[in-house]
Amino acid sequence: MLRVIPLILAVFTSVLAAGMSIAAADPQAGDDLAICRDRQADGPARATACDNLLNADRLTGKDKAIALTVRGNTLINKRDYVHAIEVLSTALDLDPDYVIALNLRGLAHERRGEDDLAMADYNLALQKRPTYGVPYNNRGVIQVRRGALQSALDDFSLSIKLTPKFILGWTNRARVRTLMKDYDGALADFAEAEKIDPAAPQIAGSRCMTYGLMGKFDQALAACNGLIEKQPRNVYAINNRADVYVLKGDLDAALKGYNAALQINPNNIRAHSARGQIYERKKDLAQARADYRAAAYSLTKFDEPEVARARAIAQERLAALTPGAAPAGRRVALVIGNGAYTNVHALPNPPRDAKLIAGALRDVGFQSVISVGDLTRDEFFEALKTFAAEAEKADWAVVYYAGHGFEIGGVNYLVPVDAKLAADRDAETQAVALEQVIAAVGAARKMRLVVLDACRDNPFAPTMQRTLALKLVDKGFSNIEPGAGFMVVYAAKHGETAMDGDGSANSPFATALAREIKQPRVEIRKLFDIIRDDVWAATRHEQQPFTYGSPPGREDFYFVAGK
């Protein structure tokens, strides 16, 4: 239940190096250079100035390293960690001693779940500048996740010593002291953090848990409630309050809290794992397994420490509660075609494509094919819940979805027909995240396959209010890295769009899929390579399907075993 908040991304602490001069004949470029160098400049203005210079190819040497580091920081804020690492590595090629770039690259690696690479960057930054306080804090976060609490405590203490006004150093050390049951020390650290910023939300949210573990439930609830009154959508505080109710023994109040957290963010690992434990205690094992699946199969690679613990509990309990071996050869599928959208233009093809694929799956011998269409959000979740119960009893579990789908802020969403999505933040509460679909197939014993014929243009983009400091794409999905034993197939490569059929024809992808899965003795990995080539040719090189992940490696899988 500890939350160690990682580095605030905009922290730049060293004096920036001087670089080449800009010709006086271009005063705008001179202004941009001054702003790009200025570590105190407004974040968006600085990012724009650095981008202007990079795009005009006006920089070399250390100035270019500075500008690339600012760009890398922006990419981290957008959760585009792969490109952030590339950009920051280029900055370090230009200036290998630039510790700010090293620290930020470490953070990008950490957010990708690459703790060893992150630790290497933090250590190198500290080797080059032992008095740089921020990497100590970031290294401490990884130490907590690894369970090395004393090492984490030492790192946070060094961060505080070197950067005494860095509030996360104080609150992170308070959380570690809470884990080590040094509650008085934790409360003293929270008091020091208040001297820096009395309104910092992580103080009240985390002190709530410290009081709860001390058994001071009234003080704990007062701390959480005060923060939630100010920030009603603060899921961290809502989860902490629910955890306090569990400690107090009020399971009904805790259940209400976890439900509230999941209403705001249906993919929240902590809430799913904790709610699963309550349902298990209440003997509702089907609902417990559903919650554990949602937590266990989340695509999120970066886990803060208490999230990592919640995921581990979910995986352990799911294994304990999942029935034994599935009937040999049982294959089940859920086929969804969403076309009758009420708030944006309707799609005529998805219902036709879904009917085609459902028929093809029945033809190749699937014992259960649930075919549904035009689902509202509530109906969508109900269909996934029903199918997940089927998947528990099967060797294969396959979901095919046709309809609107896109990515916002690093999360891929499928769109129910009743979604309004007036603002980007509405996706959490009005759409269905891909993680929920992956969780629905997760209990199958062997093959877990999700097929998305949904990479169409985002029809909400022209009117959608931008409220998040994250990338909002107008087309397609983002790339993903599903866990071992899963395949996720996009009808079009990430960031691109899939085509509908002409007139009454099916889409190129559905046409190829329905045809090829009936071919005997084509192993599933090869099958989707063939489908990719078919669609690429049929669309005259305008659409390229893409497969992520892979099934278990020691067995071949065939839709039709044949001769």
C-alpha positions as CSV (number, residue, x, y, z in Angstrom):
1,M,0.0,0.0,0.0
2,L,3.0,2.2,-0.3
3,R,3.2,4.6,-3.2
4,V,6.6,6.0,-4.1
5,I,6.1,8.8,-6.5
6,P,8.8,8.9,-9.2
7,L,10.7,12.0,-10.2
8,I,8.8,15.0,-11.3
9,L,9.9,15.1,-14.9
10,A,10.5,18.8,-15.3
11,V,13.3,18.9,-12.7
12,F,16.5,20.3,-14.3
13,T,19.1,21.2,-11.7
14,S,22.4,21.9,-13.3
15,V,23.6,25.1,-14.9
16,L,23.3,24.6,-18.7
17,A,26.4,24.8,-20.8
18,A,27.0,27.6,-23.3
19,G,26.9,26.6,-26.9
20,M,27.4,28.1,-30.3
21,S,26.1,31.6,-31.0
22,I,23.2,32.3,-33.3
23,A,23.7,34.9,-36.0
24,A,22.5,38.3,-35.0
25,A,20.6,38.5,-38.3
26,D,18.0,36.1,-36.9
27,P,16.8,37.6,-33.6
28,Q,14.0,35.0,-33.2
29,A,16.7,32.2,-33.2
30,G,18.7,34.2,-30.7
31,D,15.6,34.4,-28.4
32,D,14.9,30.7,-28.9
33,L,18.5,29.9,-27.8
34,A,18.3,32.0,-24.7
35,I,15.0,30.4,-23.7
36,C,16.2,26.9,-24.5
37,R,19.3,27.4,-22.3
38,D,17.3,28.9,-19.5
39,R,16.5,26.2,-16.9
40,Q,14.0,28.5,-15.2
41,A,12.0,29.1,-18.3
42,D,8.3,28.1,-18.6
43,G,8.3,24.4,-19.6
44,P,6.1,24.6,-22.7
45,A,7.9,27.8,-23.9
46,R,11.3,26.1,-23.4
47,A,10.2,23.0,-25.2
48,T,8.9,25.0,-28.2
49,A,12.2,27.1,-28.3
50,C,14.4,24.0,-28.3
51,D,12.2,22.3,-30.9
52,N,12.4,25.3,-33.2
53,L,16.2,25.2,-33.0
54,L,16.4,21.5,-33.5
55,N,14.0,21.5,-36.4
56,A,16.0,24.3,-38.1
57,D,19.2,22.3,-37.5
58,R,20.8,25.4,-35.8
59,L,22.6,23.6,-32.9
60,T,25.7,21.6,-32.4
61,G,27.7,20.3,-29.4
62,K,26.4,21.0,-25.9
63,D,23.7,23.3,-26.9
64,K,22.2,20.5,-29.1
65,A,22.5,18.1,-26.1
66,I,20.5,20.6,-24.0
67,A,17.8,20.9,-26.6
68,L,17.6,17.2,-27.1
69,T,17.3,16.7,-23.4
70,V,14.4,19.1,-23.2
71,R,12.8,17.2,-26.0
72,G,13.4,13.9,-24.2
73,N,11.7,15.3,-21.1
74,T,8.7,16.3,-23.2
75,L,8.5,12.8,-24.6
76,I,8.6,11.2,-21.1
77,N,5.7,13.5,-20.1
78,K,3.8,12.1,-23.2
79,R,4.7,8.5,-22.1
80,D,6.6,8.0,-25.3
81,Y,9.5,6.3,-23.6
82,V,11.0,4.5,-26.6
83,H,11.6,7.8,-28.5
84,A,12.6,9.5,-25.3
85,I,15.4,7.0,-24.8
86,E,16.5,7.4,-28.4
87,V,16.6,11.2,-28.1
88,L,18.4,11.2,-24.7
89,S,20.9,8.8,-26.0
90,T,21.7,11.1,-28.9
91,A,22.1,13.9,-26.4
92,L,24.6,11.8,-24.4
93,D,26.6,11.0,-27.6
94,L,27.1,14.8,-27.9
95,D,27.8,15.4,-24.2
96,P,28.6,12.1,-22.3
97,D,28.9,14.0,-19.0
98,Y,25.5,15.6,-19.1
99,V,24.0,14.1,-16.0
100,I,20.5,15.6,-16.5
101,A,20.2,13.5,-19.7
102,L,21.5,10.4,-17.9
103,N,19.0,10.8,-15.1
104,L,16.1,11.4,-17.5
105,R,17.1,8.4,-19.6
106,G,17.1,6.3,-16.4
107,L,13.6,7.5,-15.7
108,A,12.4,6.5,-19.2
109,H,13.9,3.1,-18.8
110,E,12.3,2.8,-15.4
111,R,8.9,3.7,-16.8
112,R,9.4,0.9,-19.4
113,G,9.9,-1.6,-16.6
114,E,13.7,-1.8,-17.4
115,D,14.9,-1.3,-13.8
116,D,18.4,-2.7,-14.5
117,L,19.0,-0.2,-17.3
118,A,17.5,2.6,-15.2
119,M,19.8,1.8,-12.3
120,A,22.8,1.8,-14.5
121,D,22.0,5.3,-15.7
122,Y,21.3,6.6,-12.2
123,N,24.6,5.1,-10.9
124,L,26.5,6.6,-13.8
125,A,25.0,10.0,-13.2
126,L,26.0,9.8,-9.5
127,Q,29.5,8.6,-10.5
128,K,29.9,11.7,-12.7
129,R,28.3,14.1,-10.1
130,P,28.1,12.6,-6.6
131,T,26.3,15.7,-5.3
132,Y,23.4,15.4,-7.7
133,G,20.5,14.7,-5.4
134,V,17.7,13.7,-7.8
135,P,19.2,10.3,-9.0
136,Y,19.5,9.2,-5.4
137,N,15.7,9.7,-5.0
138,N,15.0,7.8,-8.3
139,R,17.4,5.0,-7.3
140,G,15.6,4.7,-4.0
141,V,12.3,4.2,-5.8
142,I,13.8,1.1,-7.5
143,Q,15.2,-0.1,-4.2
144,V,11.8,0.0,-2.6
145,R,10.3,-1.9,-5.5
146,R,13.0,-4.6,-5.0
147,G,12.3,-4.8,-1.3
148,A,15.7,-3.3,-0.3
149,L,14.2,-0.9,2.2
150,Q,17.4,0.1,4.1
151,S,19.1,0.9,0.8
152,A,16.1,2.9,-0.2
153,L,16.1,4.8,3.1
154,D,19.8,5.6,2.6
155,D,19.2,6.9,-0.9
156,F,16.3,9.1,0.1
157,S,18.3,10.5,3.0
158,L,21.2,11.4,0.6
159,S,18.6,13.0,-1.7
160,I,17.3,15.1,1.2
161,K,20.8,16.1,2.3
162,L,21.8,17.2,-1.1
163,T,18.5,18.8,-2.2
164,P,16.7,19.7,1.0
165,K,13.9,21.5,-0.8
166,F,13.1,18.5,-3.0
167,I,9.7,17.5,-1.5
168,L,9.6,14.0,-3.0
169,G,12.7,13.1,-1.1
170,W,10.9,13.8,2.2
171,T,7.6,12.1,1.2
172,N,9.4,9.1,-0.2
173,R,11.5,8.6,2.9
174,A,8.3,8.9,5.0
175,R,6.7,6.1,3.0
176,V,9.8,3.9,3.4
177,R,9.8,4.6,7.2
178,T,6.1,3.7,7.2
179,L,6.9,0.3,5.6
180,M,9.7,-0.2,8.2
181,K,7.1,0.7,10.9
182,D,9.0,3.8,12.0
183,Y,5.8,5.7,12.2
184,D,7.1,8.6,14.3
185,G,10.0,9.1,11.8
186,A,7.5,9.0,8.9
187,L,5.3,11.7,10.5
188,A,8.3,13.9,11.2
189,D,9.2,13.6,7.4
190,F,5.7,14.6,6.4
191,A,6.0,17.6,8.7
192,E,9.2,18.7,7.0
193,A,7.5,18.2,3.6
194,E,4.7,20.5,4.7
195,K,7.2,23.3,5.4
196,I,8.2,23.1,1.7
197,D,4.6,22.9,0.3
198,P,1.7,22.5,2.7
199,A,-0.7,21.8,-0.2
200,A,1.3,19.0,-1.8
201,P,-1.3,16.3,-2.2
202,Q,1.1,13.4,-1.7
203,I,1.5,14.5,2.0
204,A,-2.1,14.0,3.0
205,G,-2.6,11.0,0.8
206,S,0.4,9.1,2.2
207,R,0.0,10.3,5.8
208,C,-3.5,8.8,5.6
209,M,-1.9,5.3,5.2
210,T,0.7,5.9,8.0
211,Y,-2.1,6.8,10.4
212,G,-4.1,3.8,9.3
213,L,-1.3,1.4,9.9
214,M,-0.8,3.0,13.3
215,G,-4.5,2.2,14.1
216,K,-5.4,5.9,14.3
217,F,-8.3,5.4,11.9
218,D,-10.1,8.8,12.6
219,Q,-6.9,10.7,11.8
220,A,-6.3,8.5,8.8
221,L,-9.8,9.1,7.4
222,A,-9.6,12.8,8.1
223,A,-6.4,13.1,6.1
224,C,-7.8,11.1,3.1
225,N,-11.2,12.8,3.2
226,G,-9.6,16.3,3.2
227,L,-7.6,15.5,0.1
228,I,-10.6,13.8,-1.7
229,E,-12.8,16.9,-1.0
230,K,-10.2,19.0,-2.9
231,Q,-9.5,16.4,-5.5
232,P,-12.5,14.1,-6.0
233,R,-10.8,12.1,-8.8
234,N,-7.6,11.4,-6.9
235,V,-7.6,7.6,-7.2
236,Y,-4.5,7.2,-5.1
237,A,-6.3,8.9,-2.1
238,I,-9.5,7.0,-2.8
239,N,-7.6,3.7,-2.7
240,N,-5.8,4.6,0.4
241,R,-9.0,5.5,2.2
242,A,-10.4,2.1,1.1
243,D,-7.3,0.4,2.5
244,V,-7.9,2.2,5.8
245,Y,-11.4,0.9,5.9
246,V,-10.0,-2.7,5.3
247,L,-7.6,-2.2,8.3
248,K,-10.6,-0.9,10.3
249,G,-12.6,-4.0,9.4
250,D,-15.4,-2.1,7.5
251,L,-15.4,-4.2,4.3
252,D,-18.6,-2.6,2.9
253,A,-17.1,0.9,3.1
254,A,-13.8,-0.4,1.5
255,L,-15.7,-2.1,-1.3
256,K,-17.6,1.2,-2.0
257,G,-14.2,2.9,-2.2
258,Y,-12.6,0.5,-4.6
259,N,-15.7,0.7,-6.8
260,A,-15.3,4.5,-6.8
261,A,-11.7,4.1,-7.8
262,L,-12.6,1.8,-10.7
263,Q,-15.3,4.1,-11.9
264,I,-12.7,6.7,-12.4
265,N,-10.0,4.3,-13.7
266,P,-11.3,0.9,-14.7
267,N,-7.7,-0.4,-15.1
268,N,-6.5,0.4,-11.6
269,I,-4.4,-2.5,-10.5
270,R,-4.6,-1.7,-6.8
271,A,-8.4,-1.4,-6.7
272,H,-8.9,-4.6,-8.7
273,S,-6.5,-6.6,-6.5
274,A,-8.0,-5.3,-3.3
275,R,-11.6,-5.7,-4.4
276,G,-10.8,-9.2,-5.4
277,Q,-9.6,-10.0,-1.9
278,I,-12.9,-8.6,-0.5
279,Y,-15.0,-10.7,-2.9
280,E,-12.9,-13.7,-2.0
281,R,-13.6,-13.2,1.7
282,K,-17.3,-12.8,0.8
283,K,-17.1,-16.2,-1.1
284,D,-18.0,-14.6,-4.5
285,L,-15.2,-16.4,-6.3
286,A,-16.3,-15.6,-9.8
287,Q,-16.1,-11.9,-9.2
288,A,-12.8,-12.3,-7.3
289,R,-11.2,-14.1,-10.2
290,A,-12.5,-11.4,-12.6
291,D,-10.8,-8.7,-10.5
292,Y,-7.6,-10.7,-10.1
293,R,-7.4,-11.2,-13.9
294,A,-7.8,-7.5,-14.5
295,A,-4.9,-6.8,-12.1
296,A,-2.7,-9.7,-13.2
297,Y,-2.8,-9.1,-16.9
298,S,-2.5,-5.3,-17.1
299,L,-0.2,-4.1,-19.8
300,T,1.5,-1.5,-17.5
301,K,5.2,-2.4,-17.3
302,F,6.0,0.2,-14.7
303,D,4.7,-0.5,-11.3
304,E,5.1,1.7,-8.3
305,P,5.9,-0.4,-5.2
306,E,2.5,-0.9,-3.8
307,V,1.1,-1.5,-7.3
308,A,3.7,-4.2,-7.8
309,R,2.6,-5.9,-4.6
310,A,-1.1,-5.6,-5.6
311,R,-0.3,-7.3,-8.9
312,A,1.7,-10.1,-7.3
313,I,-1.2,-10.8,-4.9
314,A,-3.6,-10.9,-7.8
315,Q,-1.4,-13.3,-9.7
316,E,-1.0,-15.6,-6.7
317,R,-4.7,-15.6,-5.8
318,L,-5.8,-16.1,-9.4
319,A,-3.6,-19.1,-9.7
320,A,-5.1,-20.5,-6.5
321,L,-8.7,-19.9,-7.5
322,T,-8.5,-20.9,-11.2
323,P,-10.1,-24.3,-11.9
324,G,-7.8,-27.1,-13.0
325,A,-7.0,-28.2,-16.6
326,A,-9.4,-27.0,-19.3
327,P,-11.1,-29.6,-21.4
328,A,-8.6,-30.6,-24.1
329,G,-9.2,-28.7,-27.3
330,R,-12.0,-26.5,-26.1
331,R,-12.0,-23.2,-28.0
332,V,-14.2,-20.2,-27.3
333,A,-14.5,-16.8,-28.9
334,L,-16.2,-13.4,-28.3
335,V,-17.0,-11.4,-31.5
336,I,-18.0,-7.8,-31.2
337,G,-19.2,-5.5,-34.0
338,N,-19.9,-1.9,-33.0
339,G,-21.3,0.2,-35.8
340,A,-24.4,2.1,-34.6
341,Y,-22.6,5.0,-32.8
342,T,-25.0,7.6,-31.5
343,N,-22.7,10.6,-31.1
344,V,-20.4,10.3,-34.1
345,H,-20.9,8.9,-37.6
346,A,-22.0,5.2,-37.7
347,L,-19.8,2.5,-39.2
348,P,-21.7,0.1,-41.6
349,N,-18.9,-2.5,-41.8
350,P,-18.2,-3.7,-38.2
351,P,-21.5,-5.6,-37.8
352,R,-20.9,-7.3,-41.2
353,D,-17.3,-8.1,-40.4
354,A,-18.3,-9.5,-37.0
355,K,-20.9,-11.7,-38.6
356,L,-18.3,-13.0,-41.1
357,I,-15.7,-13.8,-38.5
358,A,-18.2,-15.4,-36.1
359,G,-19.3,-17.7,-38.9
360,A,-15.7,-18.5,-39.8
361,L,-14.9,-19.4,-36.2
362,R,-17.9,-21.7,-36.0
363,D,-16.9,-23.3,-39.3
364,V,-13.4,-24.2,-38.0
365,G,-14.9,-25.9,-34.9
366,F,-15.0,-23.4,-32.0
367,Q,-17.4,-24.9,-29.5
368,S,-18.6,-21.5,-28.2
369,V,-18.8,-18.3,-30.2
370,I,-20.5,-15.4,-28.5
371,S,-21.5,-12.8,-31.2
372,V,-22.7,-9.4,-30.0
373,G,-22.9,-5.9,-31.5
374,D,-23.6,-2.3,-30.9
375,L,-22.6,-2.5,-27.2
376,T,-22.9,0.3,-24.8
377,R,-20.1,0.6,-22.2
378,D,-22.1,-1.3,-19.5
379,E,-23.0,-4.0,-22.1
380,F,-19.4,-4.2,-23.2
381,F,-18.1,-4.9,-19.7
382,E,-20.9,-7.4,-19.1
383,A,-19.9,-9.2,-22.3
384,L,-16.3,-9.4,-21.3
385,K,-17.2,-10.7,-17.8
386,T,-19.4,-13.4,-19.3
387,F,-16.7,-14.4,-21.8
388,A,-14.0,-14.5,-19.1
389,A,-15.9,-17.2,-17.3
390,E,-16.0,-19.2,-20.6
391,A,-12.3,-18.6,-21.1
392,E,-11.5,-20.2,-17.7
393,K,-12.8,-23.5,-19.1
394,A,-11.1,-23.4,-22.4
395,D,-7.8,-24.1,-24.2
396,W,-8.2,-21.2,-26.6
397,A,-9.8,-17.8,-25.9
398,V,-10.2,-15.4,-28.9
399,V,-11.7,-11.9,-29.0
400,Y,-12.4,-10.2,-32.3
401,Y,-13.5,-6.5,-32.2
402,A,-14.6,-4.3,-35.0
403,G,-15.5,-0.7,-34.4
404,H,-14.0,2.6,-33.4
405,G,-10.7,2.5,-31.4
406,F,-7.8,4.8,-30.7
407,E,-5.1,5.7,-28.2
408,I,-5.0,8.5,-25.7
409,G,-2.0,9.1,-23.4
410,G,-0.5,5.7,-24.0
411,V,-3.7,3.8,-23.3
412,N,-5.6,2.0,-26.1
413,Y,-9.3,2.2,-26.0
414,L,-12.2,0.5,-27.7
415,V,-15.3,2.7,-28.1
416,P,-18.8,1.7,-27.0
417,V,-21.7,3.0,-29.1
418,D,-22.9,5.4,-26.4
419,A,-19.6,7.2,-25.8
420,K,-19.6,11.0,-26.0
421,L,-15.9,11.7,-25.3
422,A,-16.3,15.5,-25.1
423,A,-12.8,15.6,-23.5
424,D,-9.8,13.3,-23.6
425,R,-10.1,12.5,-19.9
426,D,-13.6,11.0,-20.6
427,A,-12.0,8.0,-22.2
428,E,-11.3,6.5,-18.7
429,T,-15.0,6.4,-17.8
430,Q,-16.7,6.1,-21.2
431,A,-14.5,3.8,-23.3
432,V,-13.1,0.3,-22.7
433,A,-9.3,-0.1,-22.3
434,L,-7.6,-2.8,-24.3
435,E,-6.3,-4.1,-21.0
436,Q,-9.8,-5.2,-20.0
437,V,-10.1,-7.3,-23.2
438,I,-6.7,-8.9,-22.6
439,A,-7.8,-9.7,-19.1
440,A,-10.9,-11.5,-20.4
441,V,-8.8,-14.0,-22.4
442,G,-6.2,-14.3,-19.7
443,A,-7.5,-17.5,-18.0
444,A,-7.4,-19.7,-21.1
445,R,-4.9,-22.5,-20.7
446,K,-3.0,-22.2,-24.0
447,M,-3.9,-19.7,-26.7
448,R,-4.9,-16.1,-25.8
449,L,-5.7,-14.1,-28.8
450,V,-7.1,-10.6,-29.3
451,V,-7.8,-9.3,-32.8
452,L,-8.6,-5.6,-33.3
453,D,-10.1,-4.5,-36.6
454,A,-10.4,-1.1,-35.1
455,C,-7.6,1.2,-36.1
456,R,-9.9,3.7,-37.7
457,D,-9.6,7.5,-37.5
458,N,-10.6,8.9,-34.1
459,P,-14.0,10.5,-35.0
460,F,-14.1,12.4,-31.7
461,A,-10.7,14.2,-32.2
462,P,-12.0,17.3,-34.0
463,T,-14.2,18.3,-31.1
464,M,-12.5,16.6,-28.2
465,Q,-11.3,19.0,-25.5
466,R,-7.6,18.5,-24.7
467,T,-7.2,18.5,-20.9
468,L,-4.3,16.1,-20.4
469,A,-0.6,16.9,-20.7
470,L,-0.3,13.7,-22.9
471,K,-0.2,12.8,-26.5
472,L,-3.6,12.5,-28.1
473,V,-3.6,10.7,-31.4
474,D,-6.1,11.2,-34.1
475,K,-5.7,7.8,-35.7
476,G,-4.9,4.2,-34.7
477,F,-3.5,2.5,-31.6
478,S,-0.2,2.8,-30.0
479,N,2.3,-0.1,-29.9
480,I,2.1,-2.5,-27.0
481,E,4.1,-5.3,-25.3
482,P,1.6,-8.0,-24.1
483,G,2.8,-10.5,-21.6
484,A,4.1,-14.0,-22.5
485,G,1.5,-16.3,-24.0
486,F,-0.6,-13.5,-25.5
487,M,-1.1,-12.5,-29.1
488,V,-2.6,-9.1,-30.0
489,V,-3.2,-8.5,-33.7
490,Y,-4.0,-5.0,-35.1
491,A,-5.7,-4.7,-38.5
492,A,-3.3,-1.8,-39.1
493,K,0.1,-1.1,-37.7
494,H,0.2,1.3,-34.6
495,G,-0.4,4.9,-35.6
496,E,-2.1,3.9,-38.9
497,T,-5.7,3.4,-39.9
498,A,-7.6,0.4,-41.1
499,M,-9.9,0.6,-44.1
500,D,-13.6,-0.3,-44.3
501,G,-14.9,-2.3,-47.3
502,D,-16.4,-0.6,-50.3
503,G,-20.2,-0.6,-50.4
504,S,-21.5,-3.8,-49.0
505,A,-18.1,-5.5,-49.0
506,N,-16.3,-6.6,-45.8
507,S,-13.1,-4.8,-44.7
508,P,-9.9,-6.1,-46.3
509,F,-8.6,-7.4,-42.9
510,A,-11.9,-9.3,-42.1
511,T,-12.0,-10.7,-45.6
512,A,-8.4,-12.0,-45.3
513,L,-8.9,-13.3,-41.8
514,A,-12.1,-15.2,-42.6
515,R,-10.4,-16.8,-45.6
516,E,-7.1,-17.8,-44.2
517,I,-8.2,-19.3,-40.8
518,K,-10.0,-22.0,-42.8
519,Q,-6.8,-23.2,-44.5
520,P,-5.5,-26.4,-42.9
521,R,-2.1,-26.9,-41.2
522,V,-1.1,-23.2,-41.2
523,E,0.5,-22.5,-37.8
524,I,-1.0,-19.3,-36.2
525,R,2.2,-17.3,-36.3
526,K,2.6,-18.0,-40.1
527,L,-1.2,-17.5,-40.5
528,F,-1.0,-13.8,-39.4
529,D,2.1,-13.2,-41.6
530,I,0.0,-14.4,-44.6
531,I,-2.9,-12.2,-43.6
532,R,-0.6,-9.2,-43.3
533,D,0.7,-9.8,-46.8
534,D,-2.8,-10.3,-48.2
535,V,-4.0,-7.1,-46.7
536,W,-0.9,-5.2,-47.8
537,A,-1.5,-6.3,-51.4
538,A,-5.3,-5.8,-51.4
539,T,-4.9,-2.2,-50.1
540,R,-2.1,-1.4,-52.5
541,H,0.4,-0.9,-49.7
542,E,-1.9,1.4,-47.7
543,Q,-2.7,-0.9,-44.7
544,Q,-0.3,-3.2,-42.9
545,P,-1.6,-5.5,-40.1
546,F,0.8,-6.0,-37.2
547,T,1.1,-8.7,-34.5
548,Y,2.3,-8.1,-31.0
549,G,3.4,-10.9,-28.5
550,S,3.3,-14.6,-29.3
551,P,1.7,-17.8,-28.0
552,P,3.6,-20.3,-25.9
553,G,6.7,-21.3,-27.8
554,R,6.8,-25.1,-27.2
555,E,3.6,-25.9,-29.1
556,D,2.2,-25.2,-32.6
557,F,-1.4,-23.8,-32.9
558,Y,-3.7,-24.3,-35.8
559,F,-7.2,-23.0,-36.5
560,V,-7.6,-26.1,-38.7
561,A,-5.4,-29.1,-38.0
562,G,-6.3,-30.8,-41.2
563,K,-4.1,-33.2,-43.1
